[in-house]
């Protein structure tokens, strides 16, 4: 491989060299299990199926699964290309090349995609993606502590998984479902509804103004006629009074 002789990549000063307490060992092993390819793939498959059933969209669900498959083959190809041996002396022993870390790549990508599919609203999706990032970081750290990867392996895996994840997000958002698009559509609909109500209210006010003016004019005319008739009646009564003996 191109980097088989790069000895600095096989150095891991952070690995646990001595057996930790049973609780610590249990926690590290359980966390690293969450980054196994079959675990992440199973969760993503379930979430994609739920999304397909709930949203009725094969495009986004299928796109997430395709992105995950691309990551799987990318990890395999890069491991064979670089040919970096795994560090020795860790708590556990694993076979195969080391760089980049498959656990780091697939956990960041798989849990990030699952968070995107599960997030209905923009704020909810952001919170889920943040949780996915924290979980992926914990999985990467567990790989270093177990001594099966170096920091360079994990960082390389995060870079690969992050690049595919960002491309997947851009594609998913562009497909028309994105939560910010949905929220924006809702806001636009509310804005259009408010504008329509305002136009309707203005039309009603404009239409009622001439009617009010006509009624006011009619009332003024009637009042004027009434006053004139009263004055004429009073004048006639005064004149009759003057001619009476």
C-alpha positions as CSV (number, residue, x, y, z in Angstrom):
1,X,0.0,0.0,0.0
2,X,1.0,3.6,-0.4
3,X,1.3,4.3,3.3
4,X,2.2,0.9,4.7
5,X,5.6,2.2,5.7
6,X,4.3,5.4,7.4
7,X,5.2,4.4,11.0
8,X,3.8,7.5,12.6
9,X,0.3,6.5,11.5
10,X,0.6,3.3,13.5
11,X,1.4,5.1,16.8
12,X,-1.3,5.3,19.4
13,X,-0.2,6.8,22.7
14,X,-3.8,7.1,23.9
15,X,-4.6,3.4,23.9
16,X,-5.4,1.7,27.2
17,X,-2.5,-0.6,27.8
18,X,-3.7,-2.2,31.0
19,X,-7.0,-3.8,31.7
20,X,-9.4,-1.1,33.0
21,X,-12.2,-1.6,35.5
22,X,-15.0,-3.9,34.4
23,X,-17.4,-1.0,34.2
24,X,-15.1,1.1,32.0
25,X,-14.4,-1.9,29.8
26,X,-18.1,-2.6,29.4
27,X,-18.9,1.0,28.5
28,X,-16.1,1.3,25.9
29,X,-17.1,-2.0,24.3
30,X,-20.8,-1.1,24.2
31,X,-20.0,2.3,22.7
32,X,-17.7,0.9,20.0
33,X,-20.4,-1.7,19.2
34,X,-22.7,1.1,18.2
35,X,-20.3,1.9,15.4
36,X,-20.4,-1.6,13.9
37,X,-21.4,-1.6,10.2
38,X,-24.3,-4.0,10.8
39,X,-25.7,-2.0,13.7
40,X,-25.6,1.4,11.9
41,X,-26.9,-0.2,8.7
42,X,-29.8,-1.8,10.6
43,X,-30.8,1.4,12.3
44,X,-30.6,3.4,9.0
45,X,-32.6,0.8,7.2
46,X,-35.4,1.0,9.9
47,X,-35.4,4.8,9.8
48,X,-35.5,4.9,6.0
49,X,-38.4,2.4,6.0
50,X,-40.3,4.5,8.5
51,X,-39.6,7.6,6.5
52,X,-40.9,5.9,3.3
53,X,-44.0,4.7,5.1
54,X,-44.7,7.9,6.9
55,X,-43.7,10.4,4.2
56,X,-44.4,8.3,1.1
57,X,-41.1,9.4,-0.5
58,X,-38.7,6.7,-1.9
59,X,-36.3,9.4,-3.2
60,X,-35.0,10.5,0.2
61,X,-35.1,7.1,1.9
62,X,-33.4,5.4,-1.0
63,X,-30.8,8.2,-1.3
64,X,-29.8,7.8,2.3
65,X,-29.2,4.1,1.8
66,X,-27.2,4.6,-1.4
67,X,-25.0,7.2,0.4
68,X,-24.3,4.6,3.2
69,X,-23.4,2.0,0.6
70,X,-21.0,4.5,-1.1
71,X,-19.3,5.0,2.3
72,X,-18.9,1.3,2.9
73,X,-17.2,0.7,-0.5
74,X,-15.2,3.9,0.0
75,X,-13.8,2.7,3.3
76,X,-12.9,-0.7,1.9
77,X,-11.2,0.9,-1.2
78,X,-9.2,3.4,0.8
79,X,-8.1,0.7,3.3
80,X,-6.8,-1.4,0.5
81,X,-5.2,1.7,-1.2
82,X,-3.3,3.0,1.8
83,X,-2.6,-0.4,3.4
84,X,-1.9,1.0,6.9
85,X,-1.4,-1.8,9.5
86,X,-3.3,-1.6,12.8
87,X,-1.5,-0.5,15.9
88,X,-0.5,-3.3,18.3
89,X,-0.8,-3.8,22.0
90,X,-4.5,-2.8,22.4
91,X,-7.2,-4.3,24.5
92,X,-8.7,-6.1,21.6
93,X,-7.4,-7.4,18.3
94,X,-9.0,-6.8,14.9
95,X,-8.1,-7.9,11.4
96,X,-7.7,-5.8,8.3
97,X,-6.1,-2.5,7.6
98,X,-6.5,0.5,9.8
99,X,-6.8,3.7,7.8
100,X,-9.5,5.2,7.6
101,X,-11.6,4.0,10.5
102,X,-14.8,2.3,9.3
103,X,-16.5,2.8,12.6
104,X,-15.8,6.6,12.5
105,X,-16.9,6.9,8.9
106,X,-20.1,4.9,9.1
107,X,-21.2,6.1,12.5
108,X,-20.9,9.7,11.5
109,X,-22.7,9.2,8.2
110,X,-25.3,6.6,9.3
111,X,-26.4,8.4,12.5
112,X,-26.3,11.8,10.7
113,X,-28.6,10.5,7.9
114,X,-30.9,8.9,10.4
115,X,-31.2,12.1,12.3
116,X,-32.0,14.0,9.1
117,X,-34.8,11.6,8.2
118,X,-36.2,11.6,11.7
119,X,-36.3,15.4,12.1
120,X,-39.7,16.7,11.1
121,X,-39.1,20.4,12.1
122,X,-35.8,22.3,11.5
123,X,-35.1,22.7,15.2
124,X,-35.8,19.1,15.9
125,X,-33.5,17.9,13.1
126,X,-30.7,20.1,14.3
127,X,-30.9,18.7,17.8
128,X,-30.9,15.1,16.5
129,X,-27.9,15.8,14.2
130,X,-26.1,17.3,17.2
131,X,-26.8,14.1,19.2
132,X,-25.6,12.0,16.2
133,X,-22.3,14.0,16.1
134,X,-21.7,13.4,19.8
135,X,-22.4,9.7,19.5
136,X,-20.0,9.4,16.5
137,X,-17.3,11.3,18.4
138,X,-17.7,8.9,21.4
139,X,-17.4,5.9,19.0
140,X,-14.3,7.3,17.5
141,X,-12.7,7.9,20.9
142,X,-13.6,4.3,21.9
143,X,-11.7,3.0,18.9
144,X,-8.6,4.9,20.0
145,X,-8.9,3.8,23.6
146,X,-9.3,0.1,22.6
147,X,-6.1,0.4,20.6
148,X,-7.5,-0.8,17.3
149,X,-7.1,2.6,15.6
150,X,-4.9,5.6,15.9
151,X,-6.1,9.2,16.1
152,X,-5.2,9.6,12.4
153,X,-7.4,6.7,11.5
154,X,-10.3,8.2,13.3
155,X,-9.8,11.7,12.0
156,X,-9.5,10.3,8.4
157,X,-12.8,8.4,9.0
158,X,-14.5,11.5,10.2
159,X,-13.3,13.5,7.2
160,X,-14.6,10.8,4.8
161,X,-17.9,10.3,6.6
162,X,-18.4,14.1,7.0
163,X,-17.7,14.8,3.3
164,X,-20.3,12.2,2.2
165,X,-22.7,13.4,4.9
166,X,-22.5,17.0,3.7
167,X,-23.0,16.0,0.1
168,X,-26.0,13.8,1.2
169,X,-27.5,16.7,3.1
170,X,-27.2,19.0,0.1
171,X,-28.8,16.4,-2.1
172,X,-31.6,15.7,0.4
173,X,-32.4,19.4,0.9
174,X,-32.4,19.9,-2.9
175,X,-34.9,17.1,-3.3
176,X,-37.6,19.4,-1.8
177,X,-38.4,17.9,1.5
178,X,-35.9,19.7,3.8
179,X,-37.3,20.8,7.2
180,X,-36.3,24.4,6.5
181,X,-38.1,24.2,3.2
182,X,-41.1,22.8,4.9
183,X,-41.0,25.5,7.6
184,X,-40.4,28.1,5.0
185,X,-43.4,26.9,3.0
186,X,-45.5,27.0,6.1
187,X,-44.4,30.5,6.8
188,X,-45.0,31.6,3.2
189,X,-48.5,30.1,3.4
190,X,-49.2,31.9,6.6
191,X,-47.9,35.1,5.1
192,X,-50.0,34.7,2.0
193,X,-53.0,34.0,4.1
194,X,-52.4,37.1,6.2
195,X,-52.0,39.2,3.1
196,X,-55.1,37.8,1.6
197,X,-57.1,38.6,4.7
198,X,-55.6,42.1,4.7
199,X,-56.7,42.6,1.1
200,X,-60.1,41.3,1.8
201,X,-60.5,43.7,4.8
202,X,-59.3,46.6,2.7
203,X,-61.7,45.8,-0.1
204,X,-64.6,45.6,2.4
205,X,-63.6,48.9,3.9
206,X,-63.3,50.5,0.5
207,X,-66.6,49.1,-0.6
208,X,-68.4,50.2,2.5
209,X,-67.0,53.8,2.5
210,X,-69.3,55.0,-0.5
211,X,-72.3,53.4,1.2
212,X,-71.6,55.2,4.4
213,X,-71.1,58.5,2.5
214,X,-74.3,58.1,0.6
215,X,-76.2,57.3,3.9
216,X,-74.6,60.4,5.5
217,X,-75.6,62.6,2.5
218,X,-79.1,61.2,2.5
219,X,-79.4,61.9,6.2
220,X,-78.2,65.4,5.7
221,X,-80.6,66.1,2.9
222,X,-83.5,64.7,4.9
223,X,-82.5,66.8,7.9
224,X,-82.3,69.9,5.7
225,X,-85.8,69.3,4.3
226,X,-87.1,68.8,7.8
227,X,-85.7,72.0,9.1
228,X,-87.0,74.0,6.1
229,X,-90.5,72.5,6.6
230,X,-90.5,73.4,10.2
231,X,-89.4,77.0,9.5
232,X,-92.2,77.4,6.9
233,X,-94.8,76.0,9.3
234,X,-93.7,78.5,12.0
235,X,-93.9,81.4,9.6
236,X,-97.4,80.4,8.5
237,X,-98.5,80.2,12.1
238,X,-97.1,83.6,12.9
239,X,-98.8,85.2,9.9
240,X,-102.2,83.7,10.8
241,X,-101.7,85.0,14.3
242,X,-101.1,88.5,13.0
243,X,-104.3,88.5,10.8
244,X,-106.6,87.2,13.6
245,X,-108.9,89.9,15.2
